[in-house]
Amino acid sequence: MSKTLVEKINDLMPPWKQTEPTLWYPTMPAQSMGEWQAYLEFIDAYFRNRGIKKPMIVEIGIGYGKQRRFYEEILGYDYIGIDVRAGRSKSTVRTSDPALSRPDIIGNSRSPETLKKLMKKLDGRPVNLVYLDGEHTYEALRQDFRIYAPLAKNIIAIHDVTLKVLQSKTGRFWKELMVNAAKRKAQDRTYITLTGYYTIKYDHKHSFGQGTGLILKEDMSR
């Protein structure tokens, strides 16, 4: 009997000691774990329900590169990662495969040259989901959105939209998108915010919730 998606996710995310940051673990994603699982379950159901096989994911800002395994090994998707850095130091994170932290395309996401490299790598193939997790400033995110959102055929995802320390940056941009959405006449966008809160035992000062904003590009007026 084949394993469920949740079982496969749990296999890749071993029991976590809440006295340590998740980034120390070789297979833990940079995202909040419950939020990340909810996100994976959502996009899995979304693409299956629409008969979209082997979706193409483009991630802007790969962090430590741990998200790739979830997309490729668990969901069976195709993936292209873009990051300004060639990789992360072994001293900053426990990683079972240093190659994971090396992006497919190295370069500033706002550079025309980086976009050219992406289009060449895609070779005419459509992008089903764009995940924006690059430089976490308002202006950088605004530019990344302007450049890459039009490439997404189905879903645009933006990370860290509810994280307290980024409310004037990524949070502000996400709120502006939703305000502008209310002014749209066409019913061709659905906005969803996924946030998983949990208390970090090594830092009792706050509960940790990063937030992932999802924009579904689909005409709901029919």
PADREN-161672 format. One line per field, with one value per residue (C-alpha): residue number from 1; residue in one letter; x, y, z. Coordinates in steps of 0.5 Angstrom, whole numbers, plus 500, padded with zeros to 3 digits. Layout:
PADREN-161672
i <- c(NUM  ...)
aa <- c(a  ...)
c1 <- c(X  ...)
c2 <- c(Y  ...)
c3 <- c(Z  ...)
***
This chain:
PADREN-161672
i <- c(1  2  3  4  5  6  7  8  9  10  11  12  13  14  15  16  17  18  19  20  21  22  23  24  25  26  27  28  29  30  31  32  33  34  35  36  37  38  39  40  41  42  43  44  45  46  47  48  49  50  51  52  53  54  55  56  57  58  59  60  61  62  63  64  65  66  67  68  69  70  71  72  73  74  75  76  77  78  79  80  81  82  83  84  85  86  87  88  89  90  91  92  93  94  95  96  97  98  99  100  101  102  103  104  105  106  107  108  109  110  111  112  113  114  115  116  117  118  119  120  121  122  123  124  125  126  127  128  129  130  131  132  133  134  135  136  137  138  139  140  141  142  143  144  145  146  147  148  149  150  151  152  153  154  155  156  157  158  159  160  161  162  163  164  165  166  167  168  169  170  171  172  173  174  175  176  177  178  179  180  181  182  183  184  185  186  187  188  189  190  191  192  193  194  195  196  197  198  199  200  201  202  203  204  205  206  207  208  209  210  211  212  213  214  215  216  217  218  219  220  221  222)
aa <- c(m  s  k  t  l  v  e  k  i  n  d  l  m  p  p  w  k  q  t  e  p  t  l  w  y  p  t  m  p  a  q  s  m  g  e  w  q  a  y  l  e  f  i  d  a  y  f  r  n  r  g  i  k  k  p  m  i  v  e  i  g  i  g  y  g  k  q  r  r  f  y  e  e  i  l  g  y  d  y  i  g  i  d  v  r  a  g  r  s  k  s  t  v  r  t  s  d  p  a  l  s  r  p  d  i  i  g  n  s  r  s  p  e  t  l  k  k  l  m  k  k  l  d  g  r  p  v  n  l  v  y  l  d  g  e  h  t  y  e  a  l  r  q  d  f  r  i  y  a  p  l  a  k  n  i  i  a  i  h  d  v  t  l  k  v  l  q  s  k  t  g  r  f  w  k  e  l  m  v  n  a  a  k  r  k  a  q  d  r  t  y  i  t  l  t  g  y  y  t  i  k  y  d  h  k  h  s  f  g  q  g  t  g  l  i  l  k  e  d  m  s  r)
c1 <- c(500  503  504  500  503  503  507  512  512  513  519  523  521  524  522  524  527  524  530  533  532  529  535  540  536  538  531  527  525  526  518  514  513  505  505  509  505  499  502  504  497  494  498  498  490  490  494  491  484  486  489  496  501  509  508  513  515  520  523  526  530  532  535  538  535  531  525  527  527  519  517  521  522  515  510  514  514  520  523  528  531  534  538  544  548  552  551  551  556  556  558  551  546  546  545  545  547  551  548  541  544  546  541  540  541  545  544  540  533  531  537  534  540  537  530  534  537  530  527  532  532  524  525  518  515  510  511  505  507  512  514  517  522  528  530  525  524  518  521  525  519  515  520  520  513  512  517  515  508  506  510  505  500  496  499  503  506  509  513  513  507  505  512  512  519  517  510  513  516  513  507  506  506  501  496  497  495  489  487  488  484  478  478  478  472  474  474  480  484  483  487  489  494  497  500  502  504  508  512  519  522  529  526  520  519  514  510  513  509  511  505  505  500  497  494  490  490  483  477  471  466  463)
c2 <- c(500  507  512  518  525  527  520  522  529  526  521  527  531  527  529  536  538  545  547  548  552  548  550  546  540  537  536  541  547  554  555  554  546  546  552  548  542  545  549  542  539  545  545  538  538  544  541  534  537  540  535  538  533  535  542  547  551  557  559  566  566  558  559  553  549  544  546  542  535  536  539  534  527  528  531  529  536  540  545  551  555  562  565  571  566  560  556  556  555  548  552  555  549  542  539  532  534  541  541  543  550  551  554  553  560  564  572  578  576  583  583  582  577  573  573  571  565  563  563  560  554  554  553  555  551  554  556  553  556  562  562  569  568  573  579  581  589  592  595  588  584  589  588  581  581  585  581  574  574  574  568  564  560  558  560  566  564  570  568  571  576  575  575  581  583  584  587  594  590  584  584  591  589  583  587  592  587  585  592  593  586  589  594  589  588  582  576  572  572  568  571  566  567  561  562  556  559  555  557  557  554  556  563  564  571  570  565  564  565  567  566  564  569  565  568  563  566  563  566  565  569  563)
c3 <- c(500  498  503  504  503  510  511  506  509  516  513  511  517  523  530  532  539  540  544  537  531  525  521  524  522  515  512  516  511  513  514  520  520  520  515  510  511  510  504  501  502  499  492  492  492  487  482  482  482  476  472  472  472  474  475  474  481  481  487  488  494  496  503  505  499  503  500  493  496  498  491  487  492  495  490  484  481  477  480  479  484  484  489  489  493  490  497  504  509  512  519  519  518  518  511  509  502  501  493  496  498  491  486  479  477  481  480  483  482  479  474  467  466  471  468  461  464  467  460  457  462  462  454  453  459  463  470  475  481  483  490  492  498  496  499  505  503  501  494  493  494  490  484  484  484  478  474  476  478  471  469  474  470  477  483  486  493  498  504  511  510  517  521  526  524  517  518  515  509  506  511  508  501  502  505  499  494  498  499  491  490  493  488  482  477  475  479  477  483  490  496  502  508  511  518  523  530  535  541  540  547  546  545  550  548  542  538  531  525  518  514  506  502  496  490  486  478  476  473  479  475  471)
***
